[in-house]
């Protein structure tokens, strides 16, 4: 059992997952932190995907960015990324 909350980071994206993040961001209006949790991916992966889909133009404009980068969750994410 994998206890890494970001276990999908670095894995290939499926078309279904692409559709899901678009739905979560554009329709359900979730913040970046919530999308990271649901997809078990780092913030950079999610923002890169949203940029690639022309939903955002840069990472800092993503909904919830400022709050997320100041959160404990973000600090935890950075620690996992170092492992």
TORVOVEX-719148 format. One record per residue (C-alpha): residue in one letter; x, y, z. Coordinates in Angstrom, 1 decimal. Layout:
BEGIN
[A, [X, Y, Z]];
...
END
This chain:
BEGIN
[X, [0.0, 0.0, 0.0]];
[X, [1.4, 3.4, -1.0]];
[X, [1.0, 6.1, 1.6]];
[X, [2.4, 8.8, -0.6]];
[X, [-0.5, 11.3, -1.2]];
[X, [1.2, 12.3, -4.5]];
[X, [1.7, 8.8, -5.8]];
[X, [0.5, 9.8, -9.3]];
[X, [3.1, 12.4, -9.8]];
[X, [5.4, 11.6, -12.7]];
[X, [2.9, 9.0, -14.1]];
[X, [1.4, 9.4, -17.6]];
[X, [-1.8, 11.3, -17.8]];
[X, [-4.9, 9.6, -19.2]];
[X, [-7.5, 11.3, -21.4]];
[X, [-10.0, 10.6, -18.6]];
[X, [-7.8, 12.3, -16.0]];
[X, [-7.4, 15.4, -18.3]];
[X, [-11.2, 15.6, -18.6]];
[X, [-11.5, 15.3, -14.8]];
[X, [-9.2, 18.2, -14.0]];
[X, [-10.9, 20.4, -16.5]];
[X, [-14.3, 19.5, -14.9]];
[X, [-12.9, 20.0, -11.4]];
[X, [-11.4, 23.4, -12.3]];
[X, [-13.9, 24.9, -14.7]];
[X, [-17.2, 23.4, -13.6]];
[X, [-16.8, 22.4, -9.9]];
[X, [-14.6, 25.5, -9.3]];
[X, [-12.1, 23.6, -7.1]];
[X, [-8.9, 25.2, -5.9]];
[X, [-5.5, 23.9, -6.9]];
[X, [-4.9, 22.2, -3.5]];
[X, [-8.1, 20.2, -3.8]];
[X, [-7.3, 19.1, -7.3]];
[X, [-3.8, 18.0, -6.2]];
[X, [-5.3, 15.9, -3.5]];
[X, [-7.8, 14.2, -5.7]];
[X, [-5.3, 13.4, -8.4]];
[X, [-2.4, 12.7, -6.1]];
[X, [-0.1, 14.9, -8.1]];
[X, [2.2, 17.8, -7.4]];
[X, [1.0, 21.4, -8.1]];
[X, [3.4, 21.7, -11.0]];
[X, [1.9, 18.8, -12.8]];
[X, [-1.6, 20.1, -12.4]];
[X, [-0.8, 23.7, -13.4]];
[X, [1.3, 22.5, -16.4]];
[X, [-1.7, 20.4, -17.6]];
[X, [-4.1, 23.4, -17.2]];
[X, [-1.7, 25.6, -19.1]];
[X, [-1.4, 23.0, -21.8]];
[X, [-5.2, 23.0, -22.2]];
[X, [-5.2, 26.8, -22.4]];
[X, [-7.2, 27.1, -19.2]];
[X, [-4.6, 29.3, -17.5]];
[X, [-1.6, 31.2, -18.8]];
[X, [0.7, 30.8, -15.8]];
[X, [0.8, 28.8, -12.6]];
[X, [0.3, 31.8, -10.3]];
[X, [-3.1, 32.6, -11.7]];
[X, [-4.6, 29.2, -10.8]];
[X, [-7.5, 29.4, -8.4]];
[X, [-6.3, 29.1, -4.8]];
[X, [-2.5, 29.4, -5.6]];
[X, [-1.6, 32.1, -3.1]];
[X, [-3.4, 30.3, -0.2]];
[X, [-2.0, 26.9, -1.2]];
[X, [1.6, 27.9, -1.4]];
[X, [1.4, 29.2, 2.2]];
[X, [-0.3, 26.1, 3.5]];
[X, [1.0, 23.1, 5.5]];
[X, [-0.2, 20.9, 2.6]];
[X, [2.2, 22.7, 0.3]];
[X, [5.1, 22.3, 2.7]];
[X, [4.3, 18.6, 3.0]];
[X, [4.2, 18.4, -0.8]];
[X, [7.6, 20.0, -1.1]];
[X, [9.0, 17.4, 1.4]];
[X, [7.6, 14.5, -0.7]];
[X, [9.1, 16.0, -3.8]];
[X, [12.5, 15.8, -2.2]];
[X, [12.2, 12.1, -1.5]];
END
